Amino acid sequence: MTITNKQSGTNVHEIAAGIYRINTPVLIAGGLGEFSFNQYLIVDDEPLLFHTGPRRMFPLVREAVASILPVDRLQHIAFSHVEADECGSLNQWLAAAPHSSPLCGAVAALVSISDLADRPPRALADGEALSLGKHCVRWFDTPHLPHAWECGFLMEDSTRTLLCGDLFTQGGAELPPITEADILGPSEAFRRKTDYFSHTKNAHAMLERLASTEPTTLACMHGSAWHGDGGKLLRALDELLSL
C-alpha cells in the first residue's frame, strides 16, 4: 500500500493485475463514525476510473490517480449509479482528462447523465462488453440493488474482478486494502444499522446472475476489497436478504 496524501491518509493498492484501489478514510457525523471511500482504476490502453469520489474529494483522488498514470490518459469515467460519492466530481474529471467520457448504464444516461455531464456519456446496455486493451469490462443492470433505478456493476473478465459498488459496504476506516476474511458479517451489521437496500423483489435473480460470473475479487466501494469465492459470497448475501 502506498500513501499518496499523508494529511488525509489517501492510499493506493493493486488488488488485481492492473486494477488499483484508491482509498480515503473519513469521519462521518451523525453516529456513523469512521468510514471510507474507494475508487478503482483499471490501467490499460483505455484507462477506466470506477467511482469518481465526492466533488470535494477530487484533489485527493486526482493526486492518487496521478501517482499511477497521467490523469489526462483517462478514457472512461464510470460509476454504478447517480450519487455524490459515485459521480460527484464527474465534470472535474472530464475537465482533467479531455479525451474521457462518462461511462454508465443506459438508464443513467437517459435520466441524468446526458444532462448533468459536460460531455455526452457512453451508455452500456445490459450485458454489453467494452475492451480496454488487455482488460475487458461487462455492464450488468441491477436496478434497485442495492438502490437506484439506474444502478449497475462492471465485471472485469480477465481478473474476475466484480466492481460491485455499494454491495458489501463495511463501516470503519482502518481496514486492509484487500482481505480474505469475512466481510459479509461486517457489511450486514452496517446494513442493519443504516438500511440502504431497496429490497427489490428482483434481488434474488440479479444476485444469482452476478454469482454466476464467478468473481474472485470483489471491489467494494466502502471498506476492504475481498478475494475468494465471490459467487458463494453473493449467494450468502442473497440468503440473508431473503430472510
N, C-alpha and C positions, 0 to 999 in steps of 0.2 A: 504494500500500500504506500502511495506517495501523497504527502500533504502538499496541496497546491496553494493554500492560504492559511497561515498559522493563526491569524486572528479568528477566522470563522471555523477553522477545522475542516474545511472542504478538502476532499481527498479523492484519488482515483485508484482503481484496482482492476486489472484484467480478469474477468470472471470466466471467459471462454476465449477461444482463439480469435483475436481481433475485436472483441467486444469488451468495452470498458464501462465499469460502474463509476459514476460521479456522484459523490455523496456529500451532503451538507447537514450537520446536526443543528437542530434548533430547539428553542424552548417555547412552547405554545401556552398562552394564557387560557384560563377557563377550566383548569383542572386536568388538561391532557398531559401537561408536563413535557418531558423530553420526547423528541420526535426526530424524524429525518426525512429529507427529500432526496430521491435518486433520479438521475438521468442516465441513459445508456447510449454510448457512442459506438457505432459499428464503423471500423476503419476499413476502407476498401476503395475501389476505383470511384465509386459514388458514395462518399461517406454519409451516414444517416445518424441523426440525433433523435432519440425517442424520449419524449417529455422535454419541455423547454425549461421547466422551473418557473416559479413566480416572477413577475416583472422585476421586482426589487432585488431578486437574487441573480439577475442576469450577469452583472460583473463577475461574480464568483464562478458561475458556471462557464462563462466565456474564458476566464483565466484557466480553468481546469481543462477545457477542450483544447486551448492553445498549447497546453503542456504536452499534448499528444499529437496534434496536427494543426496546420494553419487553419484558422477559423474560416477563411474565405474559400476553403476547399469543400465545405459542406454543400451537399446537393439536396438532401431531404431533411425537413424539419417535421418529424412525425409525433403523433400523440394518440392516446386511447380515446379521449372524449374532451369536450369543451369545459374546462375548469382552470382556475388560475395556476395551479401547480403543474397542470398538463401543458398548457399553451399560453400562459400569461405573458411571456416575453417573446411570443411568436414574431411580431413585427420587428423587434430588436434583432432577432436572429436573421430575419430576411434582409435587414439593412447591413448586417455584418458579413453576411455570406451572399453576395449579389447574384450568384448562379443557383441559389437554392429556391425551393418552393415548398409550401406546406404539403404534407402527405397525411391523408386521413381517409376514413370511410366515406362512402357516398352520401350517407345521411348528414354527417357533419359538414361536408362540403355544401350540401344543398341548403341546410337550415342556418348555418352560422358562418363558416369559414370563407365562403365566396364573398361575404360582406365584410367580415372582421379583418381579414388578412389584406396586406398591401400588395400581394401578388396572388394570382389565381392558384387554387390548390390542385394537386394531383390526387384525384379520388380513386381509391381502390375498391373494386367490387368484392363482395364476399367470396373468399377463396382465391382471389387473384394474386399472382406471384409477381415479384419485382426483383430482377437481378441487380445486385450492387457491384458485381465483379466475381469474386470468389464466394461471397455470401449471397444468399437468396432469401428474401422475406416473403411471407404469405399473410394476407389480411384475413382475419376471422371476425365477422359481425357477431357481437354479443350484446344485443340491446338489453339494457337494464341489468346487466351482470357485470359488476355489482350495481351500477346505477348509470343513468343517462341513456336516452333513446339511441344516440349515435355511438355508443360505446363499442369498442372492438380491440383486438390484440394482434400483434405480429409474431409469427413463428419464424425463426431463422433456421433453415433446414440443415445446413452443413454442420452446425454445432449443437443442434437440437435444443436451442435456447428459445423459450417462450417469454416474450416481453409481455408480462401479464398484468401490468398496471396496478390497480388497487386490490387485486386478489392477494390474499395472504399478507395484508398490511400488518406490520408489527410496530408497536409503540417502542419508545426508548430511542436513545441515540448512540450509546456505547455498544455497538453491535459489530460483529465481524463482517467484512465485505461479502463473504460467501461462506455458507455453512452447510454441513450435512446433518446438523442437529434438528430437533423438532421445531418447525415454525408454525405448524397448524395450531398447536395449543396456544402459543402467544397471540397468534392472529385472531383466534376465536375469542380469547379474553378481551382483545381490543374491540372486536365486533360487538360483543355483548355490552360493552361499556358505551360505545357510540355507534349504534346500529346504522351503518351506512349502506346496507344492502337493500335493494328494492323488493327482494323476494318474488321475483317474476316466476310465473308458473312454468316458464320455459327453461329454467336454470338447469334442470337435470340433463336435458338434451344438449345444451350448449357445453356444459362441463364434460359430458361424455365425449363430445366431438373434440374438445381440446385434449382430453386424456388420450384419445386415440392417436394423436400425433406423437405420443411417446417422448415428451421432452425430458431431457436430463439436467437442464438448468432452468430455473425459474427466476427471471429478472424482475423482482418485486420493486414497486415504486417507493415503498416505505419500509425500512428495515433491511435485513440481510437478503442478498440473493441466496438461492438454495441449489444444491446439487444432489441428485439422486434419482429415484424412480418418480418422475413427475406425474405420470399417468396415475400411479397408485395414490399419490397425494391429492390430486384433483378429485379422484373418486371418493377419497375420505372426506374432503370438503363437501362434496355432494351429499354424502350420507348425513353429515351434521346439519346441512341446510334443510334437509327433508324432515327433520325431527319436529 
